Amino acid sequence: MCSKRIHAAWFGTHFFLLTAVCLGGVFWLIAQGATILPSVCNEYARKAELGATWCLGKEAGASNPLRRAIATYLHAAGIQAGYSFFAPNVPSHHRLTLELFHDDGRVEYESPHARSKAAALRLDSLLDKLPEERYEPVREVVLKMLAFSVWREHPDVKRIRATLETVHLPSITDFEHGKAETIQPMFSFDFSLRGEKQQ
Amino acid sequence: MRLNPLHRAWQRFLGFLFPSESDMWLTVFRIGLGLQVTLYALFLRSDWHYLFASSGKGLVGRELGEAITSFDSPVIPKLGWLIAVGRNLNMSEETMLTVAWVGLLSAGCLLLLGLLSRPAAIVAWLVHLCAAESGGLLAYGADNFMTTALFYLMLSPLPDRYSFDHWVTKTKPKNPQALGFWRRVLQVQLCFVYFIGGVGKLLGNGWWDGSNLWRALIRPPFNLVPPDLLIRFKYALPLLGISICLIEVSYSIFIWIKKTRLIWLVCILAMHVAIGLLMGLYLFALVMIVMNVAAFGVPCTSKRAQGTSGRIE
């Protein structure tokens, strides 16, 4: 009986945390105004999201032991992220174009690449995350690393301009009328051996 | 003896949590995850070092993902730990990454066979978790599901009757209620997954008019089906989009009802097969199929299990 109680307590705690993670994710979507719900719901959703994140200890200081314990458990169980895949809508696709400037004035265009399809899928997933606000602090570093991965294959290149672009896909009607995807540049960084600066 | 309502509810809850089960579902779960881990390792074979090498050697550099993870908590396992251990043993980063990959592949193969089932499940969970956390920015949905599934497998009462372990060591059959508990955990987990996934989709206008399905299928790198072919089915897209949402949201109800279980299970499995084949998300599709079949696809309770009861070990 004691063992059953321990199992039941773990079950309750585990799914309580999962509920908080999942609801936090849904409330975040609503708070962003990305759903079909009226905008009056956004403020309530923001408060509800705070409640969900409080349950996960995220309102506590970064070094708080309870917060860290919960985070460790969530990661270990693979339940740190919600399940809102392709929700509420399918996000736009992003791509990274690298302009390679050679010493002799030549300009080549490249993209970071992987050998296998499985790794390429991960690379695409990374590029789709970068425009998100929460990745703003690491965006430049990631683009620099990606540029550097291409640079290693072209050591004679003196400067690289990395441009992250959003690819807007045509709707069904647009496609039927012969319209293709449109590209919108989002961020651009120049990297050289001497240093880098944002444009 | 009359029980008060609270006590009765508690007993019913315990009855729900600890049904008697045979270990057939666990066999399916173990073999399925063994296949999943093996394929995961093989698919990433050529890029393993490229994805997880330190800065300046790989794609993005392992340190960045590990720094982001450490911000959440410094004790979340990561590949950097294994590499630090290797450094103390005078082994290079490259060697340790190879060891990690071989460990993962071996764990997958051992799970497939059911040899050293529990240690293999622990190694598979740990190495996969390290890889998922170190490559944090490169991870996607399939990684979370793999971590969750391996976490449950590692805690489940292994080995099962159809494993080599059982054949070699003649272990006693596991407690049916312990088997039932871990299957219940997997079942409830899936209900969460689909309910939240379905609600999230229902909140987007694109799932009501089919445009999200169109975008999902023409969006690189999932664009395996030519748009010209897809356009022929344009009138079916809204119906399919709404059906996906409704099947997901109602999964947590109809999967528990005996009469509707098979229908919902077939629909969900068909959806994952379609995701795998039409979008190229093979690992994601496989892990979801394995979890669904283990949770709801294997006949519920054996007579032998029903007739046995006992304490959770």
Interface residues (C-beta under 8 A of the other chain):
Chain A: M1 S3 K4 H7 A8 F11 H14 F15 L18 T19 C22 G25 V26 L29 I30 A34 T35 I36 L37 A62 R67 R68 A69 A71 T72 H75 A76 A77 G78 I79 Q80 A81 G82 Y83 S84 F85 F86 A87 P88 N89 V90 H93 R95 P112 A114 R115 S116 K117 A118 A119 A120 L121 R122 L123 D124 S125 L126 K129 Y135 V138 V141 V142 M145 L146 F148 S149 V167 L169 S171 I172 F175 E176
Chain B: F13 L14 L17 F18 F43 L44 R45 S46 D47 Y50 L51 S55 G56 G58 L59 V60 G61 L64 I68 T69 F71 D72 S73 P74 V75 I76 P77 L129 A132 E133 G135 L137 L138 A139 Y140 G141 D143 N144 F145 M146 T147 T148 A149 L150 F151 F181 R184 V185 V188 Q189 F192 V193 Y194 I196 G197 V199 G200 K201 L203 G204 N205 G206 W207 W208 G210 S211 N212 W214 R215 A216 I218 R219 P220 P221 P227 I231 K234 L237 G280 L281 L283 R311 I312 E313
